[in-house]
Structures are given as C-alpha cells and as structure tokens.
Amino acid sequence: MGGTGDTTGILRALIKADANDAVLGVLHDPVSAKKAHNAGLNAVIEVELGGVHLEFSQPLKTEVHVEALSNGKFQCSGPMFGGSKANLGLMACLRISNSSIKVVIGTERCQNLDQEFFRVVGIEPAEYAIICIKSAIQFIADYKQITKDIIFASSPGANPCELVKIAYTRLRPGLRIAQKNRTK
C-alpha cells in the first residue's frame, strides 16, 4: 500500500464509499499527530492527512474529531514482533467528520504488523467490520485470527505490491522477477 506509509488512496476510497464501521492504520503523519496532540482530546480540527510524498499521493484535507491520543509506546503481542517494545512517537485516533471512518496516525513510520498498533489508541480491531492495514503482507500473522477475509489492495506509492511493476535497473542477467502465469 505505498511503501511511504502516507498514501491516502484507500482512505479516500473509504470516504467515497461512505464506509461504515471502518478503521485505517497506521498512516504516517507527524504534522497531523502533533496538531491533534496540541488541540487535545475531543477537539475538532482541520488537517491535511498524509500525502507528504506528493509524487505518490496528495494530502487529504478534512475535518476530524480527535478521539484518542497516545505517546505511541506499547508492547507488541502478535507473532511478528514477538513481545518487543514499540515507539511510534505521538499517535492519535481521528474520526473523519460526518462519517464513522477512523484513521490512526503516527509520528514514526512503521508497517502495522500487530493489533497493538490500534489498541494503543483505544481501537479494538476485532470490533470493526473493515480494518485497513498499511502493510505489505506480514500483518497476516496477527490479523488472520480476527477475520475470515483478507483483501489485498494496491494503491499508488513508492513500492507497488507487484514486483513486475518495479523498474529494476541493476538485476543480474537471467534473474526472474516474478513467476509468469502458468497453465497446467
């Protein structure tokens, strides 16, 4: 979903679809995280979410409700990080105004591989119908226990999910990037 952690394509799609019971995280956005902390819990603020790397995504200018704040320090509980301690810096749970869509933002960039990335701001992921994880594939280890369906989405970004779309310039001759479609 981008590689830079700040792409807003999926969030825009959720808003356009007027998705109910949806949460996205973690969006790398140090500016909005600091703004939310300065405004305080229950504040209503204007932010420009994500989109720091303009060549891949534009910021989403919107009004949000600050629903939770955290210093971003927590202990992971899932199998990928195996109980290690994390520090994502200032974090916030923001609800997009006039919707039920929530987005978890953080100061430090990190793939969401553990449900604790949501819990640190009071979100219990299992309670949501739609959980959007900003991660490549490793998230499955912890999130597969709370869902029956995992849908992969590709959005614009520095690192596409499909290896064949990367413009490699230094591969040794004969190296195959991805398996071609085969028929039996």
Number of C-alpha atoms within 10 A of each C-alpha: 26 21 20 21 27 26 30 23 22 18 24 12 11 18 16 9 9 14 16 15 14 22 27 22 22 29 29 27 26 21 17 23 27 17 15 29 18 10 13 17 16 14 14 18 17 14 17 16 26 26 22 20 15 12 10 19 20 17 18 16 12 12 17 25 20 23 20 20 22 18 16 20 15 17 17 20 16 17 14 15 14 11 13 11 11 15 16 20 18 22 32 32 29 29 21 18 15 11 15 15 21 24 23 25 34 29 22 18 18 19 22 22 24 24 20 20 31 23 13 22 20 15 18 14 21 13 11 14 12 17 18 21 26 25 20 19 14 14 19 17 13 18 19 11 9 12 14 7 7 11 5 13 13 14 18 17 21 17 17 16 20 10 11 13 10 12 7 9 6 6 9 7 6 6 7 10 13 9 7 8 5 5 4 2
